[in-house]
């Protein structure tokens, strides 16, 4: 028996207080496309990466949830999101000591979306 089981894919799941508002935010601001929508879950995709948003009624849950995306062309992504007014006011683009260039966005429900690119040396 094989003791090693390969993980093939990871799908972040974030809470949403209003799936319709979340759908608009992710499609209009971040370029996600809706794959499927149900009463209590929204399945989105961008660049081959899935994101699921699940309906919740406790505002403290999204305010304490986050996802980290490693990206390419972070400078142009940052400018695009900055022009849309969605970059977190305290999380402008900057080089971090752990070797990543990062900025953050807060979605319409308070989930923290972190975007980072490896700093080439």
DSSP file (Angstrom, degrees, kcal/mol; ACC not computed):
  #  RESIDUE AA STRUCTURE BP1 BP2  ACC     N-H-->O    O-->H-N    N-H-->O    O-->H-N    TCO  KAPPA ALPHA  PHI   PSI    X-CA   Y-CA   Z-CA
    1    1 A X              0   0    0      0, 0.0     2,-0.5     0, 0.0     0, 0.0   0.000 360.0 360.0 360.0 136.4    0.0    0.0    0.0
    2    2 A X        -     0   0    0      1,-0.2     0, 0.0     2,-0.1     0, 0.0  -0.635 360.0-167.6 -77.1 120.8    1.3    3.5   -0.9
    3    3 A X        +     0   0    0     -2,-0.5     2,-0.6     2,-0.0    -1,-0.2   0.626  69.0  79.9 -83.2 -13.5    1.7    5.6    2.2
    4    4 A X        -     0   0    0      2,-0.0     2,-0.5     0, 0.0    -2,-0.1  -0.848  60.2-172.2 -99.6 123.4    2.2    8.7    0.2
    5    5 A X        -     0   0    0     -2,-0.6     2,-0.3     2,-0.0    -2,-0.0  -0.970  19.9-134.2-116.5 121.2   -1.0   10.4   -1.1
    6    6 A X        -     0   0    0     -2,-0.5     2,-0.6     1,-0.0    -2,-0.0  -0.557   5.9-138.9 -80.1 130.7   -0.6   13.2   -3.5
    7    7 A X        -     0   0    0     -2,-0.3     3,-0.1     1,-0.1    -1,-0.0  -0.794  19.9-174.3 -83.3 125.8   -2.6   16.4   -3.1
    8    8 A X        +     0   0    0     -2,-0.6     2,-0.3     1,-0.3    -1,-0.1   0.706  59.3   1.7 -97.2 -22.9   -3.6   17.5   -6.6
    9    9 A X        -     0   0    0      2,-0.0     2,-0.4     0, 0.0    -1,-0.3  -0.982  53.2-146.2-164.3 147.2   -5.2   20.8   -6.0
   10   10 A X        -     0   0    0     -2,-0.3     2,-0.5    -3,-0.1    40,-0.3  -0.982  12.7-167.4-119.7 134.3   -6.0   23.3   -3.3
   11   11 A X        -     0   0    0     -2,-0.4    40,-0.2    38,-0.1    -2,-0.0  -0.932  16.9-138.9-123.8 107.2   -9.2   25.4   -3.4
   12   12 A X  E     -a   51   0A   0     38,-0.6    40,-2.6    -2,-0.5     2,-0.4  -0.342  15.4-159.3 -61.7 143.7   -9.4   28.3   -1.0
   13   13 A X  E     -a   52   0A   0     38,-0.2     2,-0.3    40,-0.0    40,-0.2  -0.987  10.8-177.4-129.1 121.9  -12.8   28.8    0.6
   14   14 A X  E     -a   53   0A   0     38,-2.6    40,-2.4    -2,-0.4     2,-0.1  -0.884  27.1-111.2-119.1 148.5  -13.8   32.1    2.1
   15   15 A X  E     -a   54   0A   0     -2,-0.3     2,-0.4    38,-0.2    40,-0.2  -0.465  28.8-164.4 -76.5 150.0  -17.0   33.2    3.9
   16   16 A X  E     -a   55   0A   0     38,-2.7    40,-2.8    -2,-0.1     3,-0.2  -1.000  20.6-161.4-135.4 135.7  -19.4   35.6    2.4
   17   17 A X  S    S+     0   0    0     -2,-0.4     2,-0.3     1,-0.3    -1,-0.1   0.672  93.9  19.1 -85.2 -19.5  -22.2   37.6    4.0
   18   18 A X     >  -     0   0    0      1,-0.1     4,-2.6     2,-0.0    -1,-0.3  -0.810  65.3-162.5-154.3 104.6  -23.9   38.2    0.7
   19   19 A X  H  > S+     0   0    0     -2,-0.3     4,-2.6    -3,-0.2     5,-0.1   0.836  92.2  53.2 -62.7 -34.2  -23.1   36.0   -2.3
   20   20 A X  H  > S+     0   0    0      2,-0.2     4,-2.0     1,-0.2    -1,-0.2   0.921 111.8  44.7 -67.8 -42.7  -24.5   38.4   -4.9
   21   21 A X  H  > S+     0   0    0      2,-0.2     4,-2.3     1,-0.2    -2,-0.2   0.911 114.6  49.9 -65.3 -42.2  -22.4   41.3   -3.5
   22   22 A X  H  X S+     0   0    0     -4,-2.6     4,-2.9     2,-0.2     5,-0.3   0.916 107.6  54.0 -61.8 -43.5  -19.3   39.0   -3.4
   23   23 A X  H  X S+     0   0    0     -4,-2.6     4,-2.4     1,-0.2     5,-0.3   0.931 109.9  47.4 -56.7 -47.3  -19.9   37.9   -7.0
   24   24 A X  H  X S+     0   0    0     -4,-2.0     4,-2.8     2,-0.2     5,-0.4   0.921 112.8  49.2 -60.6 -45.1  -20.0   41.5   -8.2
   25   25 A X  H  X>S+     0   0    0     -4,-2.3     4,-2.2     1,-0.2     5,-0.8   0.944 115.1  42.2 -61.0 -49.8  -16.8   42.3   -6.2
   26   26 A X  H  X5S+     0   0    0     -4,-2.9     6,-2.3     3,-0.2     4,-0.6   0.863 121.0  41.0 -70.5 -35.9  -14.8   39.4   -7.5
   27   27 A X  H  X5S+     0   0    0     -4,-2.4     4,-0.8    -5,-0.3    -2,-0.2   0.953 122.1  38.1 -74.4 -50.2  -16.0   39.6  -11.1
   28   28 A X  H  <5S+     0   0    0     -4,-2.8    -3,-0.2    -5,-0.3    -2,-0.2   0.863 130.0  26.4 -72.8 -37.6  -15.8   43.4  -11.5
   29   29 A X  H  <5S+     0   0    0     -4,-2.2    -3,-0.2    -5,-0.4    -1,-0.1   0.818 131.8  28.7 -97.5 -35.2  -12.7   44.1   -9.5
   30   30 A X  H  <<S-     0   0    0     -5,-0.8    -3,-0.2    -4,-0.6    -2,-0.1   0.530  97.4-118.5-110.8  -8.4  -10.5   41.0   -9.6
   31   31 A X     <  +     0   0    0     -4,-0.8    -4,-0.2    -5,-0.4    -3,-0.1   0.673  56.4 153.1  81.2  17.2  -11.5   39.4  -12.9
   32   32 A X        -     0   0    0     -6,-2.3     2,-0.4    14,-0.1    -1,-0.2  -0.432  34.1-142.1 -74.0 155.3  -12.9   36.1  -11.6
   33   33 A X  E     -B   45   0A   0     12,-2.7    12,-1.8    -2,-0.1     2,-0.5  -0.945  18.3-116.6-116.7 141.5  -15.6   34.3  -13.5
   34   34 A X  E     +B   44   0A   0     -2,-0.4    10,-0.3    10,-0.2     3,-0.1  -0.648  28.3 178.9 -78.4 126.1  -18.5   32.4  -11.9
   35   35 A X  E     -     0   0A   0      8,-3.4     2,-0.3    -2,-0.5     9,-0.2   0.875  69.8 -14.3 -87.4 -49.2  -18.4   28.7  -12.6
   36   36 A X  E     -B   43   0A   0      7,-1.3     7,-3.0     2,-0.0    -1,-0.4  -0.989  57.8-155.9-153.2 151.6  -21.5   27.8  -10.6
   37   37 A X  E     +B   42   0A   0     -2,-0.3     2,-0.2     5,-0.2     5,-0.2  -0.997  14.8 171.6-135.9 132.7  -23.8   29.5   -8.0
   38   38 A X        -     0   0    0      3,-2.8     3,-0.2    -2,-0.4    -2,-0.0  -0.671  51.2 -89.3-123.8 179.7  -26.0   27.8   -5.5
   39   39 A X  S    S+     0   0    0     -2,-0.2   -20,-0.2     1,-0.2     3,-0.1   0.831 124.0  20.2 -61.9 -32.4  -28.0   29.2   -2.5
   40   40 A X  S    S+     0   0    0      1,-0.2    15,-2.3    14,-0.1     2,-0.3   0.324 122.4  45.7-125.4   7.8  -25.1   28.8   -0.1
   41   41 A X  E     - C   0  54A   0     13,-0.2    -3,-2.8    -3,-0.2     2,-0.4  -0.990  53.7-158.2-153.4 145.1  -21.9   28.7   -2.2
   42   42 A X  E     -BC  37  53A   0     11,-2.8    11,-2.8    -2,-0.3     2,-0.6  -0.991  10.9-154.8-124.7 125.5  -20.4   30.5   -5.1
   43   43 A X  E     +BC  36  52A   0     -7,-3.0    -8,-3.4    -2,-0.4    -7,-1.3  -0.905  20.7 176.4-106.1 118.8  -17.7   28.8   -7.2
   44   44 A X  E     -BC  34  51A   0      7,-3.2     7,-2.0    -2,-0.6     2,-0.3  -0.745  10.8-163.8-118.8 164.0  -15.3   31.2   -9.0
   45   45 A X  E     +BC  33  50A   0    -12,-1.8   -12,-2.7    -2,-0.2     2,-0.3  -0.995  11.7 171.2-150.4 143.3  -12.2   30.9  -11.2
   46   46 A X  E >  S- C   0  49A   0      3,-2.2     3,-2.3    -2,-0.3   -14,-0.1  -0.927  76.2 -10.9-150.6 129.5   -9.4   33.0  -12.5
   47   47 A X  T 3  S-     0   0    0     -2,-0.3     3,-0.1     1,-0.3   -15,-0.0   0.823 128.9 -53.2  53.3  36.5   -6.3   31.9  -14.3
   48   48 A X  T 3  S+     0   0    0      1,-0.2     2,-0.5     0, 0.0    -1,-0.3   0.489 113.9 118.3  81.0   2.9   -7.1   28.2  -13.6
   49   49 A X  E <   - C   0  46A   0     -3,-2.3    -3,-2.2   -38,-0.0    -1,-0.2  -0.898  53.4-146.6-106.0 127.4   -7.4   28.9   -9.8
   50   50 A X  E     - C   0  45A   0     -2,-0.5   -38,-0.6   -40,-0.3     2,-0.3  -0.616  12.7-172.3 -89.7 152.0  -10.7   28.2   -8.1
   51   51 A X  E     -aC  12  44A   0     -7,-2.0    -7,-3.2    -2,-0.2     2,-0.5  -0.979   7.2-158.2-139.4 130.2  -12.1   30.1   -5.2
   52   52 A X  E     -aC  13  43A   0    -40,-2.6   -38,-2.6    -2,-0.3     2,-0.5  -0.931   1.4-162.4-110.5 134.0  -15.2   29.1   -3.3
   53   53 A X  E     -aC  14  42A   0    -11,-2.8   -11,-2.8    -2,-0.5     2,-0.4  -0.970   9.5-161.3-113.8 125.8  -17.3   31.6   -1.3
   54   54 A X  E     -aC  15  41A   0    -40,-2.4   -38,-2.7    -2,-0.5     2,-0.3  -0.865  23.1-109.8-112.0 143.1  -19.7   30.1    1.2
   55   55 A X  E     +a   16   0A   0    -15,-2.3     2,-0.3    -2,-0.4   -38,-0.2  -0.490  44.0 164.0 -73.7 129.0  -22.6   31.9    2.8
   56   56 A X        -     0   0    0    -40,-2.8     3,-0.0    -2,-0.3     6,-0.0  -0.934  33.5-150.2-138.4 164.2  -22.3   32.8    6.5
   57   57 A X  S    S+     0   0    0     -2,-0.3     2,-0.6     1,-0.1   -40,-0.1   0.257  71.3  91.1-120.1  11.7  -24.1   35.2    8.8
   58   58 A X    >>  -     0   0    0      1,-0.1     3,-1.8     2,-0.0     4,-0.7  -0.912  57.6-160.5-111.4 106.9  -21.4   36.1   11.3
   59   59 A X  H 3> S+     0   0    0     -2,-0.6     4,-1.3     1,-0.3    -1,-0.1   0.724  87.1  66.7 -59.8 -22.0  -19.4   39.2   10.2
   60   60 A X  H 34 S+     0   0    0      1,-0.2     4,-0.4     2,-0.2    -1,-0.3   0.753  90.7  64.6 -72.0 -21.6  -16.5   38.3   12.4
   61   61 A X  H X4 S+     0   0    0     -3,-1.8     3,-1.5     1,-0.2    -1,-0.2   0.975 105.7  39.3 -69.0 -54.1  -15.7   35.2   10.3
   62   62 A X  H >< S+     0   0    0     -4,-0.7     3,-1.6     1,-0.3    50,-0.3   0.848 109.6  62.5 -64.1 -29.0  -14.7   37.0    7.1
   63   63 A X  T 3< S+     0   0    0     -4,-1.3    -1,-0.3     1,-0.3    -2,-0.2   0.631 110.6  40.2 -69.0 -10.6  -13.0   39.7    9.1
   64   64 A X  T <  S+     0   0    0     -3,-1.5     2,-0.3    -4,-0.4    -1,-0.3   0.062 101.2  91.9-122.5  22.2  -10.6   36.9   10.4
   65   65 A X    <   +     0   0    0     -3,-1.6    47,-2.7    45,-0.2     2,-0.3  -0.882  46.0 166.5-119.6 150.0  -10.2   35.0    7.1
   66   66 A X  E     -d  112   0B   0     -2,-0.3     2,-0.3    45,-0.2    47,-0.2  -0.980  20.4-156.3-154.2 165.2   -7.6   35.3    4.4
   67   67 A X  E     -d  113   0B   0     45,-1.9    47,-3.0    -2,-0.3     2,-0.5  -0.985  14.1-143.7-142.7 147.6   -6.1   33.8    1.3
   68   68 A X  E     -d  114   0B   0     -2,-0.3     2,-0.5    45,-0.2    47,-0.2  -0.959  12.9-168.4-117.2 127.5   -2.6   34.2   -0.2
   69   69 A X  E     -d  115   0B   0     45,-3.0    47,-2.4    -2,-0.5     2,-0.5  -0.964  13.6-147.3-114.8 126.1   -2.1   34.2   -4.0
   70   70 A X  E     +d  116   0B   0     -2,-0.5     2,-0.2    45,-0.2    47,-0.2  -0.819  34.2 177.4 -86.7 131.0    1.4   34.1   -5.6
   71   71 A X        -     0   0    0     45,-2.7     2,-0.3    -2,-0.5    47,-0.3  -0.765  30.0-124.5-130.8 169.0    1.2   36.1   -8.8
   72   72 A X  S    S+     0   0    0     -2,-0.2     5,-0.1     1,-0.2    45,-0.0  -0.783  91.0  23.1-106.1 158.9    3.3   37.3  -11.7
   73   73 A X     >  +     0   0    0     -2,-0.3     4,-2.1     1,-0.1     3,-0.3   0.903  68.9 170.5  54.7  48.7    3.5   41.0  -12.7
   74   74 A X  H  >  +     0   0    0     -3,-0.2     4,-2.9     1,-0.2     5,-0.2   0.825  69.0  60.2 -62.7 -32.1    2.6   42.2   -9.3
   75   75 A X  H  > S+     0   0    0      1,-0.2     4,-2.0     2,-0.2    -1,-0.2   0.923 109.3  41.2 -64.2 -43.2    3.5   45.8  -10.1
   76   76 A X  H  > S+     0   0    0     -3,-0.3     4,-2.2     2,-0.2    -1,-0.2   0.868 114.8  52.1 -72.4 -35.0    0.9   46.1  -12.9
   77   77 A X  H  X S+     0   0    0     -4,-2.1     4,-2.7     2,-0.2     5,-0.2   0.927 109.3  50.8 -63.1 -44.3   -1.7   44.1  -10.8
   78   78 A X  H  X S+     0   0    0     -4,-2.9     4,-2.9     1,-0.2     5,-0.2   0.930 110.0  48.7 -58.8 -47.2   -1.1   46.6   -7.9
   79   79 A X  H  X S+     0   0    0     -4,-2.0     4,-2.4     2,-0.2    -1,-0.2   0.902 111.6  50.3 -61.4 -41.1   -1.6   49.6  -10.2
   80   80 A X  H  X S+     0   0    0     -4,-2.2     4,-1.2     2,-0.2    -2,-0.2   0.948 115.5  41.3 -60.8 -50.4   -4.8   48.1  -11.6
   81   81 A X  H  <>S+     0   0    0     -4,-2.7     5,-2.2     1,-0.2     6,-0.6   0.843 113.0  54.4 -69.9 -33.5   -6.3   47.3   -8.2
   82   82 A X  H ><5S+     0   0    0     -4,-2.9     3,-1.2    -5,-0.2    -1,-0.2   0.917 107.0  51.2 -63.8 -43.6   -5.1   50.7   -6.8
   83   83 A X  H 3<5S+     0   0    0     -4,-2.4    -1,-0.2     1,-0.3    -2,-0.2   0.798 107.7  53.3 -64.3 -28.2   -6.9   52.5   -9.6
   84   84 A X  T 3<5S-     0   0    0     -4,-1.2    -1,-0.3    -5,-0.2    -2,-0.2   0.541 113.3-123.1 -82.1  -7.4  -10.0   50.5   -8.7
   85   85 A X  T < 5S+     0   0    0     -3,-1.2    -3,-0.2    -4,-0.4    -2,-0.1   0.768  79.6 114.4  75.3  26.3   -9.7   51.7   -5.1
   86   86 A X      < +     0   0    0     -5,-2.2    20,-0.8   -57,-0.1     2,-0.3   0.458  35.8 111.9-110.4  -1.0   -9.6   48.3   -3.6
   87   87 A X  B    S-E  105   0B   0     -6,-0.6    18,-0.3    18,-0.2     5,-0.1  -0.556  79.8-105.3 -72.2 134.5   -6.0   48.1   -2.2
   88   88 A X    >   -     0   0    0     16,-2.9     3,-2.0    -2,-0.3    16,-0.2  -0.365  24.0-129.2 -61.1 134.8   -6.0   48.1    1.6
   89   89 A X  T 3  S+     0   0    0      1,-0.3     3,-0.3     2,-0.1    -1,-0.1   0.749 107.4  41.4 -61.4 -25.7   -5.0   51.5    2.9
   90   90 A X  T 3  S+     0   0    0      1,-0.2    -1,-0.3    14,-0.0    -2,-0.1   0.193 108.2  63.6-105.0  15.7   -2.4   50.0    5.3
   91   91 A X    <   +     0   0    0     -3,-2.0    13,-1.8    13,-0.2    -3,-0.3  -0.312  63.7 161.3-138.8  52.9   -1.1   47.4    2.8
   92   92 A X        -     0   0    0     -3,-0.3     2,-0.2    11,-0.2    10,-0.1  -0.211  56.5 -71.0 -66.7 164.7    0.5   49.2   -0.1
   93   93 A X  S    S+     0   0    0     10,-0.1     2,-0.3     8,-0.1    10,-0.2  -0.385  71.9 149.1 -61.7 125.3    3.0   47.4   -2.4
   94   94 A X  E     -F  102   0B   0      8,-2.3     8,-2.7    -2,-0.2     2,-0.4  -0.994  50.1-103.0-157.5 156.3    6.2   46.7   -0.6
   95   95 A X  E     -F  101   0B   0     -2,-0.3     2,-0.3     6,-0.2     6,-0.3  -0.671  38.4-149.7 -80.6 130.9    9.1   44.3   -0.4
   96   96 A X    >   -     0   0    0      4,-3.5     3,-1.6    -2,-0.4     4,-0.4  -0.701  22.3-117.6-102.2 153.7    8.9   42.0    2.7
   97   97 A X  T 3  S+     0   0    0      1,-0.3    -1,-0.1    -2,-0.3    -2,-0.0   0.664 109.5  68.4 -65.3 -14.8   11.8   40.6    4.6
   98   98 A X  T 3  S-     0   0    0      2,-0.2    -1,-0.3     1,-0.0     3,-0.1   0.225 123.3 -96.9 -90.3  15.2   10.7   37.0    3.7
   99   99 A X  S <  S+     0   0    0     -3,-1.6    20,-2.6     1,-0.3     2,-0.4   0.689  86.4 116.4  85.8  19.9   11.5   37.6    0.0
  100  100 A X  E     - G   0 118B   0     -4,-0.4    -4,-3.5    18,-0.2     2,-0.6  -0.931  57.1-142.4-122.5 146.9    8.1   38.6   -1.3
  101  101 A X  E     +FG  95 117B   0     16,-2.9    16,-2.0    -2,-0.4     2,-0.3  -0.949  43.5 173.2-101.8 120.4    6.8   41.8   -2.9
  102  102 A X  E     +FG  94 116B   0     -8,-2.7    -8,-2.3    -2,-0.6     2,-0.3  -0.875  30.4 174.3-136.5 157.4    3.2   42.1   -1.6
  103  103 A X  E     - G   0 115B   0     12,-1.8    12,-2.6    -2,-0.3     2,-0.3  -0.948  22.9-136.3-150.6 164.7    0.1   44.1   -1.3
  104  104 A X  E     - G   0 114B   0    -13,-1.8   -16,-2.9    -2,-0.3     2,-0.3  -0.905   9.4-164.2-129.3 152.8   -3.3   43.3    0.2
  105  105 A X  E     -EG  87 113B   0      8,-2.6     8,-3.5    -2,-0.3     2,-0.5  -0.970  13.2-144.9-129.3 144.3   -7.0   43.8   -0.7
  106  106 A X  E     - G   0 112B   0    -20,-0.8     6,-0.2    -2,-0.3     5,-0.1  -0.961  23.4-139.8-107.9 126.4  -10.0   43.6    1.6
  107  107 A X    >   -     0   0    0      4,-2.4     3,-1.3    -2,-0.5   -85,-0.1  -0.112  36.6 -83.3 -78.1-177.5  -13.1   42.1   -0.2
  108  108 A X  T 3  S+     0   0    0      1,-0.3    -1,-0.1     2,-0.1   -86,-0.1   0.615 129.9  42.3 -65.0 -13.2  -16.7   43.3    0.2
  109  109 A X  T 3  S-     0   0    0    -94,-0.1    -1,-0.3     2,-0.1   -47,-0.1   0.463 123.3 -95.1-111.3  -4.7  -17.1   41.2    3.4
  110  110 A X  S <  S+     0   0    0     -3,-1.3   -45,-0.2     1,-0.3     2,-0.1   0.418  70.9 148.0 105.7  -0.6  -13.8   41.8    5.1
  111  111 A X        -     0   0    0    -96,-0.2    -4,-2.4   -47,-0.1     2,-0.6  -0.458  47.5-126.4 -64.7 138.2  -11.8   38.8    3.8
  112  112 A X  E     -dG  66 106B   0    -47,-2.7   -45,-1.9   -50,-0.3     2,-0.6  -0.798  22.0-165.0 -90.8 121.6   -8.1   39.7    3.5
  113  113 A X  E     -dG  67 105B   0     -8,-3.5    -8,-2.6    -2,-0.6     2,-0.4  -0.937   6.7-162.7-108.1 115.8   -6.7   38.8    0.0
  114  114 A X  E     -dG  68 104B   0    -47,-3.0   -45,-3.0    -2,-0.6     2,-0.4  -0.848   4.3-167.8-103.5 134.2   -2.9   38.8   -0.1
  115  115 A X  E     +dG  69 103B   0    -12,-2.6   -12,-1.8    -2,-0.4     2,-0.3  -0.981  14.5 168.4-122.2 131.3   -1.0   39.0   -3.3
  116  116 A X  E     -dG  70 102B   0    -47,-2.4   -45,-2.7    -2,-0.4     2,-0.4  -0.991  21.2-163.4-145.8 151.8    2.7   38.4   -3.5
  117  117 A X  E     - G   0 101B   0    -16,-2.0   -16,-2.9    -2,-0.3     2,-0.1  -0.997  36.0-105.6-132.7 137.9    5.5   37.8   -6.0
  118  118 A X  E     - G   0 100B   0     -2,-0.4     2,-0.6   -47,-0.3   -18,-0.2  -0.401  35.4-122.2 -61.6 132.5    8.9   36.3   -5.3
  119  119 A X        -     0   0    0    -20,-2.6     2,-0.3    -2,-0.1    -1,-0.1  -0.690  25.4-134.5 -78.7 119.8   11.6   39.0   -5.3
  120  120 A X              0   0    0     -2,-0.6    -1,-0.0     1,-0.1   -21,-0.0  -0.595 360.0 360.0 -77.1 133.7   14.2   38.0   -7.9
  121  121 A X              0   0    0     -2,-0.3    -1,-0.1     0, 0.0    -2,-0.0   0.412 360.0 360.0-102.4 360.0   17.8   38.4   -6.6
